[in-house]
Amino acid sequence: MNILDQLAEHARERVALAKRKRPDICREAFALPKGDFAFERALSGPELAFICECKKASPSKGLIAPEFPYLQIARDYEAAGADAISVLTEPKWFLGSDEYLRDIAANVSLPCLRKDFTVDEYMLYEAKLLGASAALLICAILDEKQVKDYIQICDGLGLSALVEAHDEGEVEAALKAGARIVGVNNRNLKDFTVDTGNSRRLRALIPKDVLFVSESGVKDAGDAQAARDMGADAVLVGEALMRAAGKAAKLAELRGTP
């Protein structure tokens, strides 16, 4: 199996265990007040939006942040003008945790994306209970019917669905499923190579009324400007911010502001 297959398989194992511990999660999630789709509203402004990531490690880079004061990082992002925060909750390869998302969502006013490998609707209910405003749906591990069904569940919960695609076929499937936000990943999740031209190639396939997010590979102001030039609504930035000693200064650099 490639890395993505392993991530998906481990997610299925996690869900199976969680279901035994908390079988009534669907009822719990729908008992909460419906969300207001804050994530997609945050990406809908006239300027390029920045989704800033809290990520301790990755399969391709290993340990990125040995010191990981995740709550302070999220607060730094908020103070620096981030539009949303992406929080890794995948525990094995990314060293993420549900606790990180719960704490950040409770203490920061920005909408949070649960960045995980959604393989079951159960994980959407988890996202809601953890305080997320959005969930990630990856076309490479879901079929078109699953994506459509999961978007409908997100709609019922008031969550935004960021539907991630990597090639033409996946973009088509995302749009057919009714995605309102399509993220094009410049990182191939099967081998973790990065091609920043991937977003540019696929941009023309995505209608203007669908929010478009360019994910991965944004390292400097030039990369951010390239995203603006191609008509991206937002960029998702992870490693460049996580490796920066001064995250506020790095975000200002990416935004092109003093």
C-alpha positions, 0 to 999 in steps of 0.5 A: 500500500502507498502512504495514502492507503495506509493513512486511510486504513489506519483511519478505519481502524480508529473509527472502528475502535471509536464506534465501540466507545461512543456509539451514539455520536450521531445523536450527540452531534445533531443535538448541538446547535447547527453551525453557520458555515463560518469556514467557507464565509472566511474564504469568501472575501475579496482578498486571498485567504490564508488557512494556517496549519497546526502540524507537528509532523508529516509522513514525508518530512518526519518531525517538523515541530519538536516543540509544539505549543499548539494553542500558542501557535493558533493564537499567533495565527489569529493575532497575525490575521489568519482567516482560518486554522487547519488542525491535524488530528491524524495521530500516527503519521502526523502526530495529531490529536483530537485534543489539539482541535478541541482546545484550539476551537474553544480558545480561538475565534477563527474557524477550524478545519479538522484535517484528517483522513475522513473514511466514515461519516462517524468522523464528521460527527467527531469533527462537530463535537470537537468544535470544527467548522469544516471537515476534509473530504479527500476524493482519492479515498472516497467515491463520488457517492460518499463525497456527496453523502458526506457533504449532505451530512456536513450541511445538516451539521452546519459544517463546511466540506473542503473537498480535496482533489489532485487530478482532473478526474477527482475535480470532476467527481468533487463538482458532481458531488456538489462541492462548494469548496474544492481544494487542489493539493499540490502534494501527491498524497500517494508519494508525497511529491510536490508540484505547485503547478498542479493548482494552476493546471486544474484551476480552469476546471473549477467554476468561479462560484465554487471556492478554490483552495490551493494546498501545499507548496506555498513557501514565500510571497511569490508562491502566494502571489502566484495563487492570487494570479491564478484566481485562488480564493485561499491557500493552505499553508503548513510547513512554511509556517510551522518551521518559521521562528516568527510565525506572525512575520512569516504570515505577513511576508506571505500576505505581502504586508509590512 
